[in-house]
Amino acid sequence: MLLDTFGRTATDLRVSLTDRCNLRCTYCMPEEGLAWLAKPELLTDEEVVRLVRVAVTRLGVTEVRFTGGEPLLRPGLVGIVERCAALAPRPRLSLTTNGIGLERTAAALRSAGLDRVNVSLDTTDPETFHRITRRRRHADVLRGLAAAKAAGLDPVKVNAVLLPGLNDTEAPALLAWAVERGYELRFIEQMPLDPQHGWQREGMITAGDILASLRTRFSLTPEEDGERGSAPAERWVVDGGPHRVGVIASVTRPFCRACDRTRLTADGQVRTCLFAREESDLRGALRAGADDEELAARWRAATLGKKAGSGLDDPGFVQPRRPMSAIGG
Ligand SMILES: C[S@@+](CC[C@H](N)C(=O)[O-])C[C@H]1O[C@@H](n2cnc3c(N)ncnc32)[C@H](O)[C@@H]1O
């Protein structure tokens, strides 16, 4: 088990497959990109599967989510999914993606064993999309979403970040659009993980703002069982159901006390939190010949260093060295 000193157990693994991306979302990556990891620094497909196997078979991980950077840019993605789906016990497998290229790969990913997908999309308007992502790929994302649904990935969730002055008035339009297509929309509060270190709490669109905006057009009732558990999204029933909308209030209502996550970066470093300032190197140990038990022991030891919370509210909060795209969102 991956038990920390606050009694939490990590069962949900986020694996970044690349730090590269084909979008340049202003809140995630600089316009010119970043200094990408060199190929030898990246875990190979074999190494990714080995570490997932250690997590699943020795450490109690039950959920594996592939992310990045943009995971669809990883040539070996379908094979990685297939090999992870063959593990016993079989983990639940999901993908967080910008959806570009999903049109071509959704069916293969589904056949390989992918269970569900989260596609990030902040707007229904192609021009606003261009302003946020600095790329003209809105139509590709829409086609990717439709293909995911057609391939039977279930649920298809859409992740949206609202930014002041860019898309902050779009919450109701996004929800109407998602409801019509059967996608489950989740808003995520913008976190201080931008490369410019320009995030300011005063300017951010909060969960409260988002809910108030949605309520101008929809009736929202908190989900019956109130079962947030370790799930970061609080969910509301839309207009009496069956549709739901989620809000992930990572900044204003953090879920650290119930956190069940552990992370592996594309270069094989364990991170216990998005905001962690320390990483533990599994790639070095793996390449030096460590066996599975030693890798598991290192992962357990790293988990003991997991902090109580993200530290966002501490007066001395310092943003992590790597931005979101390089950590793996
Ligand atoms: C870093 S991306 C990686 C996976 C993939 N490229 C995608 O677009 O989903 C994962 C998620 O992180 C979100 N994200 C990136 N930077 C963020 C920030 N500063 N605050 C909140 N969410 C952020 C993105 O909107 C996206 O939904």
The ligand as an SDF file (V2000), in Angstrom:
LIG
                    3D

 27 29  0  0  0  0  0  0  0  0999 V2000
   -1.9700   19.5690  -18.2320 C   0  0  0  0  0  0  0  0  0  0  0  0
   -3.2890   18.9150  -19.1880 S   0  0  0  0  0  0  0  0  0  0  0  0
   -2.5190   17.4170  -19.7360 C   0  0  0  0  0  0  0  0  0  0  0  0
   -3.3800   16.5120  -20.5340 C   0  0  0  0  0  0  0  0  0  0  0  0
   -3.8740   16.9880  -21.8750 C   0  0  0  0  0  0  0  0  0  0  0  0
   -2.9230   17.6780  -22.6710 N   0  0  0  0  0  0  0  0  0  0  0  0
   -5.1440   17.8180  -21.7230 C   0  0  0  0  0  0  0  0  0  0  0  0
   -5.2330   18.8770  -22.3390 O   0  0  0  0  0  0  0  0  0  0  0  0
   -6.0270   17.3790  -21.0170 O   0  0  0  0  0  0  0  0  0  0  0  0
   -4.4620   18.3010  -18.0270 C   0  0  0  0  0  0  0  0  0  0  0  0
   -5.4710   19.2750  -17.5060 C   0  0  0  0  0  0  0  0  0  0  0  0
   -4.8200   20.2430  -16.7270 O   0  0  0  0  0  0  0  0  0  0  0  0
   -5.5140   21.4450  -16.8720 C   0  0  0  0  0  0  0  0  0  0  0  0
   -4.6280   22.5370  -16.4600 N   0  0  0  0  0  0  0  0  0  0  0  0
   -3.4660   22.9220  -16.9850 C   0  0  0  0  0  0  0  0  0  0  0  0
   -2.9360   23.9760  -16.3320 N   0  0  0  0  0  0  0  0  0  0  0  0
   -3.8070   24.2540  -15.3320 C   0  0  0  0  0  0  0  0  0  0  0  0
   -3.8450   25.2230  -14.3050 C   0  0  0  0  0  0  0  0  0  0  0  0
   -2.8740   26.1300  -14.1670 N   0  0  0  0  0  0  0  0  0  0  0  0
   -4.8900   25.2060  -13.4630 N   0  0  0  0  0  0  0  0  0  0  0  0
   -5.8840   24.2930  -13.5960 C   0  0  0  0  0  0  0  0  0  0  0  0
   -5.9030   23.3470  -14.5470 N   0  0  0  0  0  0  0  0  0  0  0  0
   -4.8800   23.3290  -15.4180 C   0  0  0  0  0  0  0  0  0  0  0  0
   -5.8620   21.4680  -18.3370 C   0  0  0  0  0  0  0  0  0  0  0  0
   -6.9280   22.3480  -18.5890 O   0  0  0  0  0  0  0  0  0  0  0  0
   -6.2480   20.0290  -18.5610 C   0  0  0  0  0  0  0  0  0  0  0  0
   -7.6260   19.8410  -18.3320 O   0  0  0  0  0  0  0  0  0  0  0  0
  1  2  1  0
  2  3  1  0
  2 10  1  0
  3  4  1  0
  4  5  1  0
  5  6  1  0
  5  7  1  0
  7  8  2  0
  7  9  1  0
 10 11  1  0
 11 12  1  0
 11 26  1  0
 12 13  1  0
 13 14  1  0
 13 24  1  0
 14 15  1  0
 14 23  1  0
 15 16  2  0
 16 17  1  0
 17 18  1  0
 17 23  2  0
 18 19  1  0
 18 20  2  0
 20 21  1  0
 21 22  2  0
 22 23  1  0
 24 25  1  0
 24 26  1  0
 26 27  1  0
M  CHG  2   2   1   9  -1
M  END
$$$$
